[in-house]
Amino acid sequence: MCRRVHAERPEKLAHLERIQRALERARRFHSAVDLACRTIKEVAAETHQRWADHLNRRVGELLALVGTSIDQIRFGDDLDFSVRTATGLTLARGKADQQLSAGTRDQLYLAVRLAVSEFLSRGQTTLPILLDDVFVTSDDERARAGMRLLIESFAAQHQVILMTCHRRRFEALAEQDRALYQGRVQWLDTRSARLAGAPRAER
């Protein structure tokens, strides 16, 4: 019995050493994963804070330019937000979606989209901005202010494409601000282009 134990001892010691090395690798891996998780959380928190700081400042500025009834907007670390109306009422995002008028709500989300586009375009090629009838719920004065914002503040840095089914309305707005639109806005009628490109029926 003692001989067998003595004979197996080197192999068992070698096996134990392999287990210890594997255990040490597992501990190092666990430590590395723990460090990576903490680093990712810290970077995410810092990134969210930078986003929140930018959105809090810029969205408020943009809303003021279009004459909205929102007095203040506050983004948290989770990038959810609440708004304070001109009457002093504070609303979380879910309640704001329900209680704000359709025009005010659309202006709010337009301002957020524009602010996000600016943030993502820093230090590199600017992003194009594609908008689909974003002023359909706005009255003419707010639509006019919104178009002025897009033309003066964004069109110089971004390619802004606004699609609408209400061209006559925008042409009327352009008549009110001819100098603003002149040389800055190009009108494209996709319906005419589609008809022009369609094959002609044979007679």
Secondary structure, DSSP 8 states (H G I E B T S, - for coil): -HHHHHHHHHHHHHHHHHHHHHHHHHHHHHHHHHHHHHHHHHHHHHHHHHHHHHHHHHHHHHHHHHT-SEEEEEE-TTS-EEEEETTS-EEEHHHHHHHS-HHHHHHHHHHHHHHHHHHHTTTS----EEEESTTTTS-HHHHHHHHHHIIIIITTTS-EEEE-S-HHHHHHHHHHTHHHHTTT-----HHHHHHHHS-----
